[in-house]
Amino acid sequence: MAGLVVKPRARILHGHDWVFSSEVLKIFGGPADGDVISLKDGRDKLIGSAIYNSKSQIVARRFSRQRQGLDLDFFNRRIAQASEYRDRRKVDPELRRVAWSESDGLPGVILDRYGDFLVLQTLTLAMDQRKELIADAIVGLFGPKTIIERNDSAIRRAEGLELQSGILKGTAPSAAVTIELNGLKFDIDLLHGQKTGFYLDQAANYPIVASFASGRRVLDCFANQGAFALACARAGAVDVAAVEESGENVSAGRTNSERNGLKLRWIEQDVFGFLRGAENAGAEYDLIILDPPSFTKTKSGLNDALRGYRELHVRAFKLLSKDGLLATFSCSHHVTGAIFEKMIADALVDARRSARLLRRFEQALDHPVVPTIPETEYFKGVLLEMMPGR
């Protein structure tokens, strides 16, 4: 087997599964992009099997500490193990992330389940070359379901891959797919919707935030299709405003509101512009939810992202009632929990408000974190209560 030798200080020798191009000491055997290769240290000791791509900054991604090929048996075993883990964690078997990349020993493979539909992403070259094999394993494990390919993520370009979507197995849904989450029904577009159709990583948090909504005036920012807003309306909020810039999401959100018999005020506007206007108008809310898309995909964009987050939070704090609540989230990996909470503290100072921390939010159990691979942790959030008279 062809492979590479890593430098003595390479992070893979300290528990990570990636090898960057700057960490390669020597390449041997002439591996082709997409090949399975062996990884060795400077003493010629095998440290695992990996997928190889010379076009990527991450030239090798380890998927096993043994000598291992990528055959049907491998995919059957790994996907089954991933599914069994979620069974043990009591995650809804019909609505879950079944497999999540390095967190399940499948670098670049994301698999989400929405009832009879499974949505697959293959974000690394080697896994993309084997997506039909992966689809065969999925059918073998879960039956003849429809498998949708959602390979329209821009991250594929880092692997030299084109963007594409379509049906890998089965029949395309004739209309929007209806899912039920915490007693609410949502019509979602698995071929074109956000991510793989829905934000599964927030599934457990919708009812938690909504449990504070009864009798309150709620503002849901970056509302997408209204999961937080609908949960709050159902929980007894006296007024719910959902702000979303995308006209398509607003249309879908209104459909979801009608389907569930709930009244929301949908506002199609940029969130920053809305917050500025609301402040000028003297508006006030008792619960504000901030769930924006990632503000940066790179470490170099961190400072700009923090400026955006800080402005967003200052404006939100100024709109909260004297004992109002803020539920705020970040899905930017490079914005760590410590950095996020420091930014929130700075925004409180700027807004001349004080707050108590009620709870922290973490990634859903079907998005597991591997401590030796920091990149598997991206999600964080907090719930704050304003302190009156301060």
Number of C-alpha atoms within 10 A of each C-alpha: 13 14 22 25 22 25 18 14 9 18 17 23 16 10 12 18 22 22 25 17 16 12 18 18 15 12 13 12 10 11 19 12 18 20 21 25 27 26 29 20 19 13 8 11 10 15 19 20 25 31 26 26 23 16 14 18 13 17 21 28 28 25 23 16 14 14 16 15 16 18 12 16 11 15 19 19 13 16 23 17 16 19 21 14 18 20 14 8 11 11 18 14 15 16 19 23 27 27 29 23 20 23 20 22 19 23 23 19 22 20 22 24 21 22 17 14 22 26 25 26 25 26 25 26 24 22 21 19 13 16 18 14 17 23 22 18 22 23 17 13 14 11 11 14 17 21 25 26 23 26 23 21 17 12 15 21 16 15 21 14 18 13 14 11 15 16 16 18 19 13 12 15 14 6 10 14 16 13 16 13 16 10 10 16 16 24 19 22 17 24 21 13 16 14 16 28 19 21 13 20 17 18 17 17 19 17 19 14 21 21 15 17 26 17 14 21 22 31 27 25 28 22 28 26 28 27 25 29 34 28 23 32 25 20 18 17 22 14 20 26 21 27 24 24 17 17 13 14 19 22 14 18 26 19 16 22 24 11 13 15 13 16 17 20 14 20 18 18 18 14 21 15 9 18 21 14 12 16 14 9 9 9 13 20 23 23 29 27 22 22 19 18 12 16 20 18 15 12 12 10 12 17 12 12 19 18 12 13 19 21 15 19 22 21 20 28 26 21 23 23 18 20 16 22 28 26 21 22 22 22 21 23 21 23 25 17 20 10 12 21 15 13 19 22 18 14 21 21 12 16 17 12 19 18 20 11 12 12 12 14 17 21 19 18 16 24 23 20 21 15 12 13 17 13 14 18 21 19 22 21 21 19 19 21 21 21 15 12 8 9
